[in-house]
């Protein structure tokens, strides 16, 4: 009879310890996700320094990289794309084989287009763009990442 009481006490302790470990794990994962969603994280790579500098002088500097470049419809899709993009970027950053001008992939462009329309739907509602099939980035590419930047007396275009 004594061993049953011991087993019950240990079971409760193990369940509480498991719950505590789960809470700590979720907090660490959430903190990591929040940190990786910051522009300072994205711009920490050498290849993204110019992109970050042009973004800093744009009218969209209040938004993070993920606000425009990651899906916002649901968290699962956002995390999948964030992981795919992160692995791709880390691979090319490690090899130092990024081109001088970084271009969006077709998938990346579609995500950016959806996010443009998510924020600017009211702006395009009564224009020819409301019919669909139009490209925001075709005409407005330079609004965010193609600005002239003057840093430390050097003009970068």
C-alpha positions in Angstrom: 0.0 0.0 0.0 2.9 2.4 0.7 4.3 2.2 -2.8 1.0 3.3 -4.3 1.1 6.5 -2.3 4.7 7.1 -3.4 3.8 6.5 -7.0 0.9 8.9 -6.9 3.1 11.7 -5.4 5.8 11.1 -8.0 3.2 11.1 -10.8 1.9 14.5 -9.7 5.4 15.8 -9.4 6.3 14.5 -12.9 3.1 16.1 -14.4 3.9 19.4 -12.7 7.5 19.2 -13.9 6.3 18.4 -17.4 3.8 21.3 -17.4 6.5 23.7 -16.2 8.9 22.4 -18.9 6.2 23.0 -21.5 5.5 26.5 -20.3 9.3 27.3 -20.4 9.6 25.7 -23.9 6.7 27.8 -25.2 8.1 31.0 -23.7 11.6 30.3 -25.2 10.0 29.5 -28.6 7.8 32.6 -28.5 10.8 34.8 -27.6 12.8 33.3 -30.4 10.0 33.9 -32.9 9.5 37.5 -31.7 13.3 38.2 -31.9 13.5 36.6 -35.4 10.6 38.9 -36.5 12.6 42.1 -35.8 14.3 44.0 -38.5 17.5 44.1 -36.5 17.6 40.3 -36.9 17.0 40.4 -40.6 19.5 43.1 -41.2 22.2 41.4 -39.2 23.4 39.5 -42.3 26.0 41.3 -44.5 23.9 40.8 -47.6 20.9 42.6 -46.1 22.7 45.7 -44.9 21.9 47.8 -48.0 18.3 46.5 -48.0 17.9 47.6 -44.4 19.5 51.0 -45.0 17.1 51.7 -47.8 14.2 50.5 -45.7 15.2 52.8 -42.8 14.7 56.0 -45.0 11.5 54.8 -46.5 7.9 55.7 -45.5 7.4 52.1 -44.4 10.2 52.0 -41.7 7.6 51.5 -39.0 6.9 47.9 -40.3 9.2 44.9 -39.8 10.6 42.9 -42.7 8.2 40.1 -41.8 5.2 42.5 -42.1 5.8 42.7 -45.8 7.8 39.6 -46.7 6.0 36.9 -44.7 2.4 35.7 -45.1 0.1 37.3 -42.5 -3.0 35.1 -43.0 -2.1 32.4 -40.5 0.7 31.7 -38.1 1.4 28.2 -39.5 2.0 29.4 -43.0 4.1 32.4 -41.7 6.4 30.0 -39.7 6.8 27.6 -42.6 7.8 30.4 -45.0 10.0 32.1 -42.3 11.9 28.8 -41.8 12.2 28.2 -45.6 13.4 31.7 -46.2 15.7 31.6 -43.2 17.4 28.4 -44.3 17.7 29.8 -47.9 19.2 33.1 -46.7 21.5 31.4 -44.2 22.8 29.0 -46.9 23.6 31.9 -49.3 24.9 34.1 -46.6 27.3 31.3 -45.5 28.5 30.8 -49.1 28.6 34.6 -49.7 27.0 34.1 -53.1 24.2 36.7 -53.0 24.0 38.8 -56.1 24.7 42.6 -55.8 21.0 43.2 -56.4 18.7 40.8 -54.4 15.5 40.1 -56.2 12.2 38.6 -54.9 11.3 35.1 -56.1 7.9 34.6 -57.7 6.6 33.2 -54.3 8.1 36.1 -52.4 6.6 38.6 -54.9 3.1 37.0 -54.4 3.5 37.4 -50.6 4.5 41.0 -50.9 1.7 41.8 -53.3 -0.9 40.2 -50.8 0.6 42.3 -48.0 0.5 45.5 -50.0 -3.2 44.9 -50.7 -3.8 43.9 -47.1 -2.7 47.4 -45.9 -3.7 49.4 -49.0 -7.0 47.9 -50.0 -8.8 51.1 -49.4 -6.4 53.0 -51.7 -6.8 50.6 -54.7 -10.5 49.9 -54.2 -11.6 52.5 -56.8 -8.7 52.1 -59.3 -8.0 49.8 -62.2 -5.9 47.7 -59.7 -9.1 46.5 -58.0 -9.9 44.2 -60.9 -6.9 42.0 -59.9 -3.9 40.7 -61.9 -2.0 44.0 -61.4 1.4 44.3 -59.7 2.0 46.8 -56.9 5.8 46.2 -57.0 6.0 46.8 -60.7 5.4 50.5 -60.2 6.3 50.9 -56.5 9.4 48.8 -56.1 11.5 51.9 -55.4 9.3 53.1 -52.5 11.0 50.8 -50.0 14.3 49.4 -51.1 15.5 51.5 -53.9 15.9 54.9 -52.2 19.1 56.9 -52.3 20.9 56.5 -49.0 23.6 58.8 -47.7 25.6 57.2 -44.9 28.8 58.4 -43.5 29.2 60.9 -46.4 28.9 58.2 -49.0 26.0 58.2 -51.5 24.7 54.7 -52.1 22.2 54.0 -54.8 
